[in-house]
Amino acid sequence: KIGRPLADVDPEQVRALASIGCTMEEIASQVGCGLATLDRRFGKEISLGRENAKTSLRRMMYKSANAGSVPMQIWLSKQWLGMTEPAKVQMFGEEVARIGGFTPAEFERETISLILEKVQQRITRGDSEKKP
């Protein structure tokens, strides 16, 4: 035979290392071969190991959420269901109050006072039947 003999590498060890998230460099270092050898001869094992890691992690995440972990439930609902947090909506009145330097309660009192004043003016003018 021509060429260098094949490196003696255990495919199961490659898969096991890939399944715990080892990089290609780390796997190559542990099994004693080069990156090109890993890629050429063990690509399938590395892919299977990485997929096993993802499946295992998903299983643990699901179990954690199912056991009552609210942060995990929220995270999974965002990832899997596409849910998002509602945007913080600021009501028009609160925004005006902020700009005017009022507290929301002060703004509400001022608003009510203005409305009562306008109603009183309409009653005085005799046009209380008209809609604003």
SEFIKOL-272136 format. One record per residue (C-alpha): residue number from 1; x negated, y, z negated. Coordinates in nm, 2 decimals, m for minus. Each point is the difference from the previous one (the first is absolute). Last residue first. Example, Ala and Ser with C-alpha at 12.3 -4.5 7.8 and 13.67 -1.06 7.14 Angstrom:
2
[2; [m1.37; m0.11; m0.71]]
[1; [0.14; m0.34; m0.07]]
% end
This chain:
132
[132; [6.77; 6.81; m2.13]]
[131; [0.36; m0.10; 0.05]]
[130; [0.26; 0.27; m0.01]]
[129; [0.29; m0.03; m0.24]]
[128; [m0.18; 0.21; m0.27]]
[127; [0.02; 0.30; 0.23]]
[126; [0.17; 0.25; m0.24]]
[125; [m0.30; 0.23; m0.04]]
[124; [0.00; m0.06; m0.37]]
[123; [0.03; m0.38; 0.05]]
[122; [m0.28; 0.01; 0.25]]
[121; [m0.23; 0.20; m0.23]]
[120; [0.08; m0.24; m0.29]]
[119; [m0.09; m0.30; 0.22]]
[118; [m0.33; 0.17; 0.10]]
[117; [m0.08; 0.06; m0.37]]
[116; [0.09; m0.36; m0.09]]
[115; [m0.24; m0.12; 0.27]]
[114; [m0.28; 0.23; m0.12]]
[113; [0.04; m0.11; m0.36]]
[112; [0.01; m0.37; 0.10]]
[111; [m0.33; 0.05; 0.20]]
[110; [m0.16; 0.18; m0.29]]
[109; [0.10; m0.27; m0.24]]
[108; [m0.14; m0.27; 0.24]]
[107; [m0.32; 0.19; 0.05]]
[106; [m0.05; 0.03; m0.38]]
[105; [0.05; m0.38; m0.03]]
[104; [m0.24; m0.07; 0.29]]
[103; [m0.26; 0.22; m0.17]]
[102; [m0.04; 0.33; 0.18]]
[101; [m0.31; 0.14; 0.17]]
[100; [0.18; 0.10; 0.31]]
[99; [m0.20; m0.24; 0.22]]
[98; [0.07; m0.28; m0.25]]
[97; [0.36; 0.08; m0.02]]
[96; [0.03; 0.01; 0.38]]
[95; [m0.16; m0.35; 0.01]]
[94; [0.23; m0.13; m0.27]]
[93; [0.30; 0.13; 0.19]]
[92; [m0.11; m0.16; 0.32]]
[91; [m0.04; m0.34; m0.16]]
[90; [m0.34; m0.15; 0.01]]
[89; [m0.02; m0.34; 0.14]]
[88; [m0.29; m0.22; m0.10]]
[87; [m0.02; m0.24; 0.29]]
[86; [0.14; m0.34; m0.08]]
[85; [m0.26; m0.27; m0.05]]
[84; [m0.03; m0.23; 0.30]]
[83; [0.14; m0.34; 0.09]]
[82; [m0.15; m0.19; 0.29]]
[81; [0.13; m0.33; m0.13]]
[80; [m0.32; m0.19; m0.02]]
[79; [m0.25; 0.27; m0.09]]
[78; [0.22; 0.25; m0.19]]
[77; [0.20; m0.28; m0.17]]
[76; [m0.32; m0.18; m0.08]]
[75; [m0.15; 0.30; m0.17]]
[74; [0.31; 0.08; m0.20]]
[73; [0.04; m0.37; m0.12]]
[72; [m0.38; 0.00; m0.08]]
[71; [0.04; 0.31; m0.21]]
[70; [0.31; m0.15; m0.17]]
[69; [m0.17; m0.32; m0.10]]
[68; [0.30; m0.21; m0.10]]
[67; [m0.10; m0.36; 0.05]]
[66; [0.12; 0.01; 0.36]]
[65; [m0.24; 0.28; 0.07]]
[64; [m0.29; m0.20; m0.14]]
[63; [0.11; m0.31; 0.18]]
[62; [0.02; 0.20; 0.33]]
[61; [m0.35; 0.15; m0.05]]
[60; [m0.14; m0.34; m0.09]]
[59; [0.15; m0.16; 0.32]]
[58; [m0.12; 0.29; 0.21]]
[57; [m0.35; m0.04; m0.13]]
[56; [0.00; m0.37; 0.07]]
[55; [0.13; 0.06; 0.35]]
[54; [m0.26; 0.26; 0.07]]
[53; [m0.28; m0.22; m0.13]]
[52; [0.12; m0.30; 0.20]]
[51; [0.00; 0.23; 0.31]]
[50; [m0.37; 0.09; m0.07]]
[49; [m0.09; m0.37; m0.04]]
[48; [0.17; m0.10; 0.32]]
[47; [m0.18; 0.28; 0.19]]
[46; [m0.33; m0.10; m0.15]]
[45; [0.06; m0.37; 0.09]]
[44; [0.09; 0.09; 0.36]]
[43; [m0.31; 0.22; 0.04]]
[42; [m0.23; m0.27; m0.13]]
[41; [m0.23; m0.09; 0.29]]
[40; [m0.05; 0.32; 0.20]]
[39; [0.06; 0.25; m0.27]]
[38; [m0.19; m0.18; m0.27]]
[37; [m0.28; m0.08; 0.23]]
[36; [m0.02; 0.37; 0.11]]
[35; [0.00; 0.11; m0.36]]
[34; [m0.30; m0.22; m0.09]]
[33; [m0.01; m0.31; m0.21]]
[32; [m0.06; m0.09; m0.36]]
[31; [0.35; m0.08; m0.14]]
[30; [m0.01; 0.27; m0.27]]
[29; [m0.18; 0.27; 0.21]]
[28; [0.22; m0.06; 0.30]]
[27; [0.31; 0.03; m0.22]]
[26; [m0.12; 0.32; m0.15]]
[25; [m0.08; 0.15; 0.33]]
[24; [0.33; m0.10; 0.15]]
[23; [0.17; 0.17; m0.30]]
[22; [0.15; m0.20; m0.28]]
[21; [0.37; 0.05; m0.06]]
[20; [0.08; m0.30; m0.22]]
[19; [0.14; m0.20; 0.29]]
[18; [m0.31; 0.07; 0.21]]
[17; [m0.22; m0.18; m0.26]]
[16; [0.24; m0.30; 0.00]]
[15; [0.00; m0.01; 0.38]]
[14; [m0.38; 0.00; 0.02]]
[13; [m0.02; m0.26; m0.27]]
[12; [0.25; m0.22; 0.19]]
[11; [m0.21; 0.04; 0.32]]
[10; [m0.31; m0.15; m0.18]]
[9; [m0.31; 0.13; 0.18]]
[8; [m0.29; m0.21; 0.12]]
[7; [m0.16; 0.24; 0.25]]
[6; [0.00; m0.15; 0.34]]
[5; [m0.34; m0.12; 0.13]]
[4; [m0.20; 0.25; 0.21]]
[3; [0.00; m0.05; 0.37]]
[2; [m0.03; m0.28; 0.25]]
[1; [0.11; m0.35; m0.08]]
% end
